[in-house]
Amino acid sequence: MTTNGSTNGAANGDAKHYVTRRGRLAGKNAFITGGAGGIGLETTILFLQEGASVILADINTKALDTAMTKIQDIVGEQTASKAKTVQCDVTNESSVEAAIAAADEWGGVDIVFNNAGIMHGDDADAIDTSEKIWDLTQAINVKGVWYGSKHAVLSMRKHKKTKGSVINTASFVALMGAATPQLAYTASKGAVLAMTRELAMVHARENIRFNSLCPGPLNTPLLQDWLGDDQAKRHRREVHFPSGRFGEAIEQAQAVLFLASDESSFVNATDFVVDGGLSKAYVTAEGPAPAGPKNQVST
Ligand SMILES: NC(=O)c1ccc[n+]([C@@H]2O[C@H](COP(=O)([O-])OP(=O)(O)OC[C@H]3O[C@@H](n4cnc5c(N)ncnc54)[C@H](O)[C@@H]3O)[C@@H](O)[C@H]2O)c1
């Protein structure tokens, strides 16, 4: 079997050598927000390894520089040369428009992953969440996804794409209730699900697919910094995990890869849940937690 110019597989009788990277995104241009860390960075690396060119957009320029160094380390200079970093604040439409336009010289975007999001430490219940935290959370998590979706469609039209894939990061909390509330965050992720579903219907005949990614609780700074060393706070959540562990960013990236690729051509408007079974759990499973996969980026 030949992929990406390299020969894999074996002669008759030899043990099979399985291909791990198959060029599943060869020739495609991707735009990823929140690309400097967590899910966004693991996805960037996987996309590059699968043959895409990638624009990593993030508000944090220092984190973008660090991310680029890690990318070069992991994929090598040649593949890393297909990645570009752009500072972008997803709450600002002209910033998003300009960042997506960075793909114009490549022929425009084929894939947009609207993934930037925050979960603020001061987000609480209906009584204690301030208007400031509410507005900030909706601005990044909802308005940012709207702008990213809008300029994805406009870029795809401008470059006369015959197909496209947009993936918007929601969360399993949009599907389940938590007695440890983060009301602004939960509401924002519910909005992402509803908005993405409708975008999927509106743009279906343009062959632009829209799917939501619903990650379960992960081993990324967004959640782990917030949980800190508070064992009771951790236990209250961990007791519900069928897998006995947090998810890894690479496990989300693998799902995004599928949704971004043409392999998912008939997958549209889904709430694509990647949560280790958490949202289907009733009684807690027992026994030691099986190990998860390693991320490509070490934290
Ligand atoms: N970590 C989890 O447990 C979990 C669970 C469900 C959903 N999610 C969602 O997954 C997405 C990625 O989360 P993560 O865990 O990788 O988090 P992360 O904090 O590692 O990454 C988020 C990135 O978004 C960037 N960002 C924040 N505000 C921005 C803005 N205004 N403009 C542009 N970039 C901005 C940050 O700089 C950061 O690099 C988020 O939407 C989050 O809500 C995470």
The ligand as a Gaussian input file, in Angstrom:
#p B3LYP/6-31G(d) Opt

LIG

0 1
 N      -10.914000      20.369000      28.676000
 C      -12.119000      19.851000      28.847000
 O      -12.365000      19.094000      29.791000
 C      -13.215000      20.184000      27.861000
 C      -14.414000      19.480000      27.916000
 C      -15.422000      19.803000      27.025000
 C      -15.233000      20.817000      26.101000
 N      -14.057000      21.489000      26.068000
 C      -13.909000      22.561000      25.067000
 O      -12.819000      22.269000      24.206000
 C      -12.278000      23.484000      23.676000
 C      -10.767000      23.481000      23.838000
 O      -10.489000      23.287000      25.197000
 P       -9.075000      22.830000      25.754000
 O       -9.333000      21.914000      26.870000
 O       -8.178000      22.437000      24.658000
 O       -8.641000      24.234000      26.393000
 P       -7.319000      25.089000      26.396000
 O       -7.533000      26.135000      27.435000
 O       -6.119000      24.207000      26.461000
 O       -7.369000      25.768000      24.941000
 C       -8.226000      26.818000      24.614000
 C       -7.460000      27.802000      23.731000
 O       -8.366000      28.856000      23.359000
 C       -7.634000      30.063000      23.356000
 N       -8.533000      31.208000      23.491000
 C       -9.197000      31.632000      24.602000
 N       -9.878000      32.753000      24.327000
 C       -9.674000      33.041000      23.017000
 C      -10.102000      34.075000      22.147000
 N      -10.897000      35.071000      22.587000
 N       -9.707000      34.045000      20.864000
 C       -8.884000      33.068000      20.408000
 N       -8.418000      32.080000      21.185000
 C       -8.815000      32.063000      22.474000
 C       -6.690000      29.931000      24.541000
 O       -5.601000      30.836000      24.458000
 C       -6.283000      28.465000      24.450000
 O       -5.091000      28.281000      23.677000
 C      -12.998000      24.617000      24.415000
 O      -14.031000      25.123000      23.606000
 C      -13.571000      23.929000      25.639000
 O      -14.706000      24.566000      26.144000
 C      -13.034000      21.192000      26.909000

